[in-house]
């Protein structure tokens, strides 16, 4: 079976929680990604996704508001780089998420296993 590290997207991008929504969204568009890691003092604390950007607009947040107001902060759900891809897909389905940060054996976030990466898995079957 394939491991997450074989199909995950790299590199990952991150911004501090006080970064403006506009800057976070610009980074996502420039890099062609659907999510970024949110940090506090350099420590990963959450994730901001394209869905969060849509939600921010719908609740009336300003482009100048901090990304922390629209991101999912708290316990960051992650998987190990050696996790089986089908286990990761199951975790994503169970938690209704489309982006899953991947950690190496030292606990550092090294990639993102996203819904778009699932097509890589399926095409290899």
C-alpha positions as a Markdown table, in Angstrom:
| # | Residue | x | y | z |
|---|---|---|---|---|
| 1 | Unk | 0.0 | 0.0 | 0.0 |
| 2 | Unk | 1.1 | 3.6 | -0.7 |
| 3 | Unk | 2.1 | 5.9 | 2.2 |
| 4 | Unk | 1.0 | 9.5 | 2.4 |
| 5 | Unk | 4.5 | 10.7 | 1.8 |
| 6 | Unk | 4.4 | 9.2 | -1.7 |
| 7 | Unk | 1.5 | 11.3 | -2.9 |
| 8 | Unk | 1.3 | 14.4 | -0.5 |
| 9 | Unk | 1.7 | 17.9 | -1.9 |
| 10 | Unk | 4.8 | 19.9 | -1.0 |
| 11 | Unk | 6.0 | 22.4 | 0.0 |
| 12 | Unk | 3.5 | 23.6 | 2.6 |
| 13 | Unk | 3.0 | 27.3 | 3.2 |
| 14 | Unk | 2.3 | 29.0 | 6.5 |
| 15 | Unk | 1.5 | 32.4 | 7.9 |
| 16 | Unk | 1.2 | 33.9 | 11.4 |
| 17 | Unk | -2.3 | 34.1 | 12.9 |
| 18 | Unk | -2.2 | 37.9 | 12.8 |
| 19 | Unk | -1.7 | 37.9 | 9.0 |
| 20 | Unk | -4.6 | 39.6 | 7.1 |
| 21 | Unk | -7.1 | 37.5 | 5.3 |
| 22 | Unk | -6.1 | 39.3 | 2.1 |
| 23 | Unk | -2.5 | 38.4 | 2.5 |
| 24 | Unk | -3.3 | 34.8 | 3.3 |
| 25 | Unk | -5.6 | 34.5 | 0.3 |
| 26 | Unk | -3.0 | 36.1 | -2.0 |
| 27 | Unk | -0.5 | 33.5 | -0.9 |
| 28 | Unk | -2.9 | 30.7 | -1.6 |
| 29 | Unk | -3.6 | 32.0 | -5.1 |
| 30 | Unk | 0.0 | 32.7 | -5.9 |
| 31 | Unk | 1.1 | 29.3 | -4.8 |
| 32 | Unk | -1.9 | 27.5 | -6.2 |
| 33 | Unk | -2.8 | 25.8 | -2.9 |
| 34 | Unk | -6.2 | 25.3 | -1.2 |
| 35 | Unk | -4.8 | 25.6 | 2.4 |
| 36 | Unk | -2.1 | 27.1 | 4.5 |
| 37 | Unk | -0.9 | 26.4 | 8.0 |
| 38 | Unk | -1.6 | 29.0 | 10.6 |
| 39 | Unk | 1.1 | 29.6 | 13.2 |
| 40 | Unk | 1.5 | 31.5 | 16.5 |
| 41 | Unk | 5.1 | 32.4 | 17.2 |
| 42 | Unk | 6.1 | 30.0 | 14.5 |
| 43 | Unk | 4.3 | 27.0 | 16.0 |
| 44 | Unk | 1.6 | 25.4 | 13.9 |
| 45 | Unk | -1.8 | 26.0 | 15.5 |
| 46 | Unk | -4.3 | 25.6 | 12.8 |
| 47 | Unk | -5.3 | 25.6 | 9.1 |
| 48 | Unk | -6.9 | 28.1 | 6.8 |
| 49 | Unk | -8.6 | 26.7 | 3.7 |
| 50 | Unk | -10.4 | 28.0 | 0.6 |
| 51 | Unk | -13.6 | 27.1 | 2.4 |
| 52 | Unk | -12.6 | 29.2 | 5.3 |
| 53 | Unk | -12.1 | 32.2 | 2.9 |
| 54 | Unk | -15.6 | 31.8 | 1.6 |
| 55 | Unk | -17.0 | 31.6 | 5.1 |
| 56 | Unk | -15.1 | 34.7 | 6.1 |
| 57 | Unk | -16.7 | 36.7 | 3.3 |
| 58 | Unk | -20.1 | 35.3 | 4.1 |
| 59 | Unk | -20.0 | 36.4 | 7.7 |
| 60 | Unk | -18.8 | 39.9 | 6.8 |
| 61 | Unk | -15.1 | 39.8 | 7.8 |
| 62 | Unk | -12.9 | 42.5 | 6.2 |
| 63 | Unk | -9.9 | 41.6 | 4.0 |
| 64 | Unk | -7.8 | 43.4 | 6.7 |
| 65 | Unk | -9.0 | 41.2 | 9.5 |
| 66 | Unk | -6.6 | 38.6 | 10.9 |
| 67 | Unk | -6.7 | 35.2 | 9.4 |
| 68 | Unk | -7.1 | 33.7 | 12.9 |
| 69 | Unk | -10.7 | 34.9 | 12.8 |
| 70 | Unk | -11.6 | 32.6 | 9.9 |
| 71 | Unk | -9.3 | 29.7 | 10.4 |
| 72 | Unk | -9.6 | 26.5 | 12.3 |
| 73 | Unk | -7.4 | 26.8 | 15.3 |
| 74 | Unk | -6.8 | 24.5 | 18.2 |
| 75 | Unk | -5.9 | 20.9 | 17.9 |
| 76 | Unk | -4.5 | 20.5 | 14.5 |
| 77 | Unk | -5.4 | 17.1 | 13.0 |
| 78 | Unk | -2.3 | 15.6 | 11.3 |
| 79 | Unk | -1.0 | 12.2 | 10.0 |
| 80 | Unk | 2.5 | 10.7 | 9.9 |
| 81 | Unk | 4.3 | 10.6 | 6.6 |
| 82 | Unk | 4.2 | 6.8 | 6.9 |
| 83 | Unk | 0.4 | 6.6 | 7.3 |
| 84 | Unk | -1.3 | 4.4 | 4.7 |
| 85 | Unk | -3.2 | 6.6 | 2.2 |
| 86 | Unk | -6.5 | 4.7 | 2.8 |
| 87 | Unk | -6.2 | 5.4 | 6.5 |
| 88 | Unk | -5.7 | 9.1 | 5.8 |
| 89 | Unk | -8.7 | 9.1 | 3.4 |
| 90 | Unk | -10.8 | 7.5 | 6.1 |
| 91 | Unk | -9.7 | 10.1 | 8.6 |
| 92 | Unk | -10.5 | 12.9 | 6.2 |
| 93 | Unk | -14.0 | 11.4 | 5.5 |
| 94 | Unk | -14.7 | 10.9 | 9.2 |
| 95 | Unk | -13.8 | 14.5 | 10.0 |
| 96 | Unk | -15.3 | 16.0 | 6.8 |
| 97 | Unk | -12.0 | 17.7 | 5.9 |
| 98 | Unk | -10.2 | 18.1 | 2.5 |
| 99 | Unk | -6.7 | 19.0 | 3.7 |
| 100 | Unk | -4.6 | 16.9 | 6.2 |
| 101 | Unk | -1.2 | 18.2 | 7.2 |
| 102 | Unk | 1.6 | 15.5 | 7.2 |
| 103 | Unk | 4.3 | 15.3 | 9.8 |
| 104 | Unk | 7.7 | 13.7 | 9.6 |
| 105 | Unk | 9.2 | 11.5 | 12.4 |
| 106 | Unk | 10.4 | 14.6 | 14.2 |
| 107 | Unk | 6.9 | 16.1 | 14.3 |
| 108 | Unk | 7.5 | 18.8 | 11.7 |
| 109 | Unk | 4.9 | 19.5 | 9.1 |
| 110 | Unk | 6.4 | 18.5 | 5.8 |
| 111 | Unk | 3.5 | 18.3 | 3.4 |
| 112 | Unk | -0.3 | 18.3 | 2.9 |
| 113 | Unk | -2.4 | 15.4 | 1.9 |
| 114 | Unk | -5.4 | 17.0 | 0.1 |
| 115 | Unk | -8.4 | 15.8 | -1.7 |
| 116 | Unk | -6.6 | 16.5 | -4.9 |
| 117 | Unk | -3.9 | 14.0 | -3.9 |
| 118 | Unk | -6.5 | 11.3 | -3.6 |
| 119 | Unk | -6.7 | 11.2 | -7.4 |
| 120 | Unk | -3.0 | 10.2 | -7.5 |
| 121 | Unk | -3.9 | 7.3 | -5.3 |
| 122 | Unk | -6.9 | 6.2 | -7.4 |
| 123 | Unk | -5.1 | 6.5 | -10.7 |
| 124 | Unk | -2.4 | 4.1 | -9.5 |
| 125 | Unk | -4.9 | 1.4 | -8.7 |
